[in-house]
Every structure is written in C-alpha cells, then in structure tokens.
Amino acid sequence: MANFGWAYVAGDCEHTSGSGPTGSLQFISGALGHTTGSWNLRFHTGSKFGEQPYHLILSGNLTVTGAISASALHYEDITHIDATGSTFFGNSRDDIHSRTGSLEMWGADDANNVVVVLTASSYSGQTFVRGFGGRYVNVTSSHHTASTDEYILGVTATETAPDNIFITIPSASIYGAGAVVVIKDQVTAPRGLSNITLTCSAGAGYKFDGDTTYILTGTMPAISLYSNGSNWFVF
C-alpha cells in the first residue's frame, strides 16, 4: 500500500476507501494504515451544517512550526502573545489600531533594572512617561508656518529692523483642544528694533489671548501656547 499523509474525501464519490463524516480530511490511522476522518477536521466546498462554503473547520488546537500567510486574521480571544523581533502593524497612514484597557510599556535602565517607560490608564484617563521629547524644529527663515506635528520652534533666523521674523500659527481648530506649541528665540544677541511676531492665518477668525498677533520682545524671549479648539492662549 502506498504511503501518504492527508486526503480529502467529499463523501459523494463512488469509489473511496476512507471513512468519516462528509467533508472530513482523511488521515492514516491504525496499524493497517487505513484512512479515516473526524468531525474535528473538515472542509466543505458548499454550505453545510450552518457553516459557510470553502471553509476549513478545526475543532482543537493547532501547532505551526513555520509561517502562516493569510489575507486576514480574525481573533476572538487572545490570552498570550509571545514574539521576538520587531512587530509591524498597518500599511497606510489611515490605519487605526484600537484597543480596550490600559497600556504599559517597560524597559531597562543602565543597571538593567526594569523600569516603566509609559503607562496609559483607562481608569484615570492619564498618561505618564518616564521622559518626554516633542518634535523640535529650527526656524531659520524670516517667514515660517507651523504645522500640527511641530512642538518646539527654536528661532535662529535673524533680521534687521524694520524687518521682523514672522511665524504663522494655524487655526486652533486644526490642532484641536489641548494642543501645545512652544516658541523660543535662540539668538543670544539683542534683536534691537526687530522682533518675532506670531500671526494668524488670514481671515481665519482665531486669536492669541484676544489679539490677531503676538509680539515677542526682549532678549531670548519664549512663549507657550495652548489651544481650546477655537483660540490660542498664552501660559
């Protein structure tokens, strides 16, 4: 008798030597090497027993020593994930990765002690980080328009009076409530009659503490702004 591993038996063939329920995948069983099937492992080409067509049904556990390639994976229950190496999720900027519950991320210090790097609590609604760094942008031109992904603007551009450095801060509604922007003059020498002026986008209708412009004067001034979703406020 020839040796083989698996066989598929539809159940309506006239000449089959296997056994088991309709759609069961056949496997060698017993000392004589006859083929049989099981309700625990079936494949149906059409709808049957309330199951959709062209589905492989496995009742039990599956151990895979190689890779699994699939166009989609649907998980109903996850109790443990253990993996090594980098893990990537998503393939485009409009992908959204959602989760329910709190989040913790752990690392190690120079002495290899376990430390908490980041926590996000679903109970208190708070996020805590061990250290924080926002995106820094060096402003080297006399006219700069900030964007939502810029956190700290360090101004090194220089102009002589009557020219000024203009930084346009887009509408607070674009940033959303709670957004923060920090602007710092990094030029050590006095600017004299020149200054750094924050401006609004033309005709947008929002303000800085009630004004459409805000002027930074003096030696190496700094300003922090927060948004309430409608206007910018200095703090």
Secondary structure, 3 states (H helix, E strand, C coil): CCCCCEEECCCCCCCCCCCCCCCEEEEEECCCCEEECECCEEEECCCECCECCCEEEECCCCCCCCCCCCCCCCCCCCCCCCCCCCCCCCCCCCCCCCCCCCEEEEEECCCCCEEEEEEECCCCCCEEECCCCCCEEEECCCEEECCCCCCEEEECCCCCCCCCEEEECCCHHHHCCCCEEEEEECCCCCCCCCCEEEECCCCCCCCECCECEEEECCCCCEEEEEECCCCEEEC
